[in-house]
Each structure stands twice: as C-alpha cells, then as structure tokens.
C-alpha cells in the first residue's frame, strides 16, 4: 500500500525556520522530519510514497535526489495551488494513484510511532480509517489540534473548532476512492480541508477510527515550541521504534 505525504504548505507558524527550508526538511537529529516519517512508514510496511509538494517544492525534490529517495520508491506531485486548503493537495495526489486504490495518508510534519502506523495499515476493515489519540489532555498544542468526537468505534465529528470532542486526529488516514470522491465534491463547493472530505464519510457511516496503541509519544511539528519539544523528546521517540527495526 502506498503512502501519500502532503508537503505542500508554507509552514508559516515556523517562519523563523521555514524561511530557509520547508518544514518537513528540518533536522531531527541526524535525519530530517521527512526522512524519519518515511522510515517509520517503511517499517510499518509501506515503502512506496507519493509526495505532494507546493511551496518550495524544488527543495524537497532536490533533497530526495541527493539522498536517492532514501532508498524508497517516490513519485512527486506538484500542487501549484498550494495556498488553498490542504484538501486540494490531497486531491492532487489522485493523479498518481490507480482508480479506487487504497492508500495511507500522512501529513509531512506529524511524527508518529511505527506501532500506530502499523495499526492503521493492518486494521481489518473495509472502511476509511483515521488514527486517533483518545487522550487530548496530553497533546502539546491542543488549541491547534484537529479534534474528534468518537463514540464506540464511530467518529461523530471532526474539526479544529468543534466544541465537544474526546480524541485528537493524529494526521494519519487509510483512504480509498470514496474519500477522494467526497473530497472533490467538497472542494467544488469551496470547502477545501481534509476534514471537510472526512465529514462526508462520517455522515454516511463510512469513516472509522483506529486508536493509537499504548502510551506512545507523537507530535505535530507546527510551531517553534513544538519543534523544540520534538527535539527534546527525540530519544524517547526513537526508543519506541527499536522493537520494529
């Protein structure tokens, strides 16, 4: 199964770093955020990638060329409309996929443990899936997180601004053609976020959740503070990966 990585945005909240390079290429120890994400998906069982670029995409392409795609199969898709909602970048990936193909989707700044990625990849479900963290109280930057309301195995609502929630969107999905169809219909209506597409499937009962297993550390690197937090917890994060290498 391929993994689509969305790396098209400007990363404006990390401007002090992203004036130089795209956020996903920021150092993470001896690696970059992007190379670590790719290594984790490969360890989980997905080593073919479609990477959607936009703002400063040429730097990502150059990085991948210099590092021979880190040993993986990579297809680059450029989104010239990267300033629009993130759903537009996801929709752009469809041109690199087979009709009806099921794929994993990841943001390019979410560092997740391999066990969480494997749980999504290996889930026995024909539905579209979202990885969620049921412990909002431990999220580093809760205000900026995408919230999720769940009941049993069902997702009832999703969005950054919803008032009632009991879980957090980890930024990793397993999606098929139903999602891309729903997303494209929402984009045509001027609603351009990934969550907008997900809401269509939620309303149909076609969006399910996978819970992040255990007490695992993950983080969305979106601000200078969250980047510092990721670096401060790097050894803790990497210690979670040793059992899957």
C-alpha positions as CSV (number, residue, x, y, z in Angstrom):
1,X,0.0,0.0,0.0
2,X,1.3,3.4,-1.0
3,X,1.6,6.4,1.4
4,X,0.7,9.9,0.3
5,X,2.6,12.6,2.2
6,X,1.3,16.1,2.0
7,X,4.3,18.5,2.0
8,X,2.9,21.5,0.1
9,X,2.2,24.1,2.7
10,X,4.2,27.2,3.7
11,X,4.7,26.3,7.3
12,X,4.1,30.0,8.2
13,X,3.9,29.4,12.0
14,X,7.5,28.1,11.8
15,X,8.7,31.0,9.7
16,X,11.9,31.5,11.6
17,X,12.9,28.1,10.3
18,X,11.0,27.7,7.1
19,X,12.3,30.9,5.6
20,X,15.3,28.7,4.8
21,X,13.8,25.3,4.1
22,X,10.4,23.5,4.1
23,X,9.3,22.4,7.5
24,X,9.5,18.7,6.6
25,X,13.2,19.1,5.9
26,X,14.0,20.5,9.3
27,X,16.7,18.4,11.1
28,X,15.6,15.7,13.5
29,X,18.9,14.5,15.0
30,X,20.9,13.2,12.1
31,X,17.8,12.8,10.0
32,X,15.1,15.2,8.7
33,X,11.4,15.1,9.8
34,X,10.6,13.8,6.3
35,X,13.2,11.0,6.2
36,X,12.0,9.9,9.7
37,X,8.4,9.8,8.6
38,X,9.3,7.8,5.5
39,X,11.4,5.3,7.6
40,X,8.6,4.8,10.0
41,X,6.0,4.0,7.3
42,X,8.5,1.7,5.6
43,X,9.0,-0.1,9.0
44,X,5.2,-0.4,9.3
45,X,5.0,-2.0,5.8
46,X,4.5,0.9,3.3
47,X,7.7,1.8,1.4
48,X,6.2,3.4,-1.7
49,X,5.4,7.1,-1.5
50,X,3.5,9.8,-3.3
51,X,4.7,13.2,-2.0
52,X,2.7,16.3,-2.8
53,X,4.8,19.4,-2.9
54,X,4.0,23.1,-3.4
55,X,5.7,25.9,-1.6
56,X,9.5,25.5,-2.1
57,X,8.8,22.1,-3.6
58,X,12.0,22.2,-5.6
59,X,14.0,22.0,-2.3
60,X,12.2,18.8,-1.4
61,X,12.8,17.4,-4.8
62,X,16.5,18.3,-4.6
63,X,16.7,16.7,-1.1
64,X,15.2,13.5,-2.4
65,X,17.5,13.4,-5.4
66,X,20.6,13.9,-3.3
67,X,19.6,11.1,-0.9
68,X,18.3,8.8,-3.7
69,X,14.8,8.9,-2.2
70,X,16.2,7.4,1.0
71,X,16.0,4.0,-0.8
72,X,12.2,4.1,-1.4
73,X,10.1,4.4,-4.5
74,X,8.9,8.0,-4.7
75,X,6.5,9.8,-7.0
76,X,6.4,13.6,-6.7
77,X,3.2,15.5,-7.5
78,X,3.3,19.3,-7.6
79,X,0.3,21.3,-6.4
80,X,0.5,24.8,-7.9
81,X,-2.5,25.8,-5.8
82,X,-0.8,25.0,-2.5
83,X,-2.1,28.2,-0.9
84,X,-5.6,26.7,-0.9
85,X,-6.9,24.3,1.7
86,X,-4.9,21.1,2.5
87,X,-7.6,19.0,0.8
88,X,-6.6,20.4,-2.5
89,X,-3.1,19.0,-2.1
90,X,-4.6,15.6,-1.1
91,X,-6.9,15.6,-4.2
92,X,-3.8,16.4,-6.4
93,X,-2.3,13.1,-5.4
94,X,-5.1,11.2,-7.1
95,X,-3.4,11.6,-10.5
96,X,-0.6,9.4,-9.2
97,X,-2.9,6.6,-8.0
98,X,-4.8,3.8,-9.6
99,X,-8.6,4.1,-9.8
100,X,-10.1,3.0,-6.5
101,X,-6.6,2.4,-4.9
102,X,-6.5,2.4,-1.1
103,X,-3.6,4.4,0.3
104,X,-2.3,5.7,3.6
105,X,-2.2,9.5,4.0
106,X,0.2,11.4,6.3
107,X,0.9,15.0,7.0
108,X,4.6,15.9,6.5
109,X,5.1,17.2,10.0
110,X,3.4,14.6,12.2
111,X,5.9,12.3,13.9
112,X,4.1,9.1,14.8
113,X,5.4,5.8,16.2
114,X,5.6,2.8,13.9
115,X,3.1,0.8,16.0
116,X,0.4,3.5,15.3
117,X,1.1,3.4,11.6
118,X,1.0,-0.4,11.5
119,X,-2.3,-0.4,13.4
120,X,-3.8,1.7,10.6
121,X,-2.2,-0.3,7.8
122,X,-3.2,-3.7,9.3
123,X,-6.7,-2.9,10.5
124,X,-9.3,-5.4,9.4
125,X,-11.8,-3.0,8.0
126,X,-13.2,-2.1,4.6
127,X,-13.9,1.4,5.8
128,X,-11.9,4.6,5.6
129,X,-9.8,5.0,8.7
130,X,-8.4,7.7,10.9
131,X,-5.8,7.2,13.6
132,X,-6.9,9.0,16.8
133,X,-5.4,9.7,20.2
134,X,-8.0,9.3,22.9
135,X,-6.0,11.4,25.4
136,X,-6.5,15.0,24.5
137,X,-5.1,16.2,27.8
138,X,-1.5,15.1,26.8
139,X,-1.4,16.9,23.4
140,X,1.4,19.5,23.3
141,X,-0.5,22.2,21.4
142,X,-4.2,21.3,22.0
143,X,-5.5,24.7,20.6
144,X,-4.1,23.9,17.2
145,X,-5.0,20.2,17.1
146,X,-7.8,18.8,15.0
147,X,-10.4,17.5,17.4
148,X,-12.5,14.4,17.0
149,X,-15.7,13.3,18.7
150,X,-16.0,9.5,18.9
151,X,-18.5,7.0,20.3
152,X,-17.6,3.4,20.4
153,X,-15.9,2.7,17.1
154,X,-17.7,5.5,15.3
155,X,-16.5,9.0,14.5
156,X,-19.3,11.6,15.0
157,X,-17.5,14.8,14.2
158,X,-14.1,16.3,13.3
159,X,-12.6,19.8,13.1
160,X,-10.3,22.2,14.8
161,X,-13.1,24.3,16.2
162,X,-15.6,21.7,17.4
163,X,-16.7,22.4,21.0
164,X,-17.3,18.8,22.1
165,X,-14.6,16.2,21.5
166,X,-12.9,13.3,23.3
167,X,-10.0,12.5,20.9
168,X,-7.4,14.1,18.6
169,X,-6.7,13.5,14.9
170,X,-3.2,12.1,14.6
171,X,-2.9,13.1,10.9
172,X,-2.7,9.6,9.5
173,X,-5.5,8.0,7.5
174,X,-6.3,4.9,5.3
175,X,-8.4,6.1,2.4
176,X,-10.0,4.7,-0.8
177,X,-11.8,6.2,-3.7
178,X,-14.9,7.0,-1.7
179,X,-12.9,9.6,0.2
180,X,-11.4,11.2,-2.9
181,X,-14.8,11.4,-4.4
182,X,-16.2,13.0,-1.3
183,X,-13.2,15.4,-1.0
184,X,-13.6,16.5,-4.6
185,X,-17.3,17.2,-4.1
186,X,-16.5,19.4,-1.1
187,X,-13.7,21.3,-3.0
188,X,-16.2,22.1,-5.7
189,X,-18.4,23.7,-3.0
190,X,-15.5,25.8,-1.7
191,X,-14.8,23.6,1.3
192,X,-11.2,22.6,0.9
193,X,-9.9,20.9,4.1
194,X,-9.2,17.2,4.6
195,X,-11.7,17.3,7.5
196,X,-14.4,18.6,5.0
197,X,-14.0,15.4,3.0
198,X,-13.9,13.2,6.1
199,X,-17.2,14.7,7.3
200,X,-19.0,13.4,4.2
201,X,-17.9,9.8,5.0
202,X,-18.7,10.4,8.7
203,X,-22.3,11.3,7.8
204,X,-22.5,8.1,5.7
205,X,-21.1,6.0,8.4
206,X,-18.1,5.1,6.2
207,X,-15.4,6.6,8.4
208,X,-14.0,4.6,11.2
209,X,-11.3,5.1,13.8
210,X,-8.1,3.3,14.8
211,X,-6.9,4.1,18.3
212,X,-3.2,4.9,18.9
213,X,-2.0,1.9,20.9
214,X,-0.4,2.2,24.3
215,X,1.1,5.3,25.8
216,X,3.1,6.3,22.8
217,X,4.7,9.7,22.1
218,X,3.8,11.6,18.9
219,X,3.8,15.2,17.9
220,X,2.6,17.6,15.2
221,X,5.6,19.9,14.5
222,X,3.8,23.1,13.7
223,X,5.4,25.9,15.8
224,X,8.9,26.8,17.1
225,X,7.7,25.5,20.5
226,X,6.5,22.1,19.2
227,X,9.7,21.7,17.2
228,X,11.8,22.3,20.3
229,X,9.5,19.8,22.1
230,X,10.1,17.2,19.4
231,X,13.9,17.6,19.6
232,X,13.8,17.5,23.4
233,X,11.9,14.2,23.3
234,X,13.8,12.7,20.3
235,X,15.4,9.9,22.3
236,X,12.1,9.0,23.9
237,X,10.5,8.9,20.5
238,X,13.3,6.8,18.9
239,X,13.2,4.4,21.8
240,X,9.7,3.4,20.7
241,X,11.0,2.4,17.3
242,X,13.6,-0.2,18.4
243,X,11.2,-3.1,18.5
244,X,10.2,-2.6,14.8
245,X,13.6,-2.2,13.3
